[in-house]
């Protein structure tokens, strides 16, 4: 597996989460957070795709969280956990791409 190397930052914790995700979720149908829960099953992935992509919500003025909550309002607990774990993985890679020193910082007001 390819790994991003940045000499200024330790990647051990990120790499360990990625390895766990690969083993439990991509090679199996388990869960990143629960050892014995089949969260990443093909049925859950297909249902999430249907709800999130086919059932996309446009033009309502709602934010991402509000739309996702609507899309998952009658979903099974495992499907909700899949959505949570997908966000964990997304933000894990976003953190790697952006990094703490590359994110915009708020500038305190003068005076």
Secondary structure, 3 states (H helix, E strand, C coil): CCCCCCCCCCCHHHHHHHHHHHHHHHCCCCCCCCCCCCCCCHHHHHHHHHHHHHCCCCCCCCCHHHHHHHHCCCCCHHHHHHHHHHHHHHHHHHHHHHCCCCCCCCCCCCC
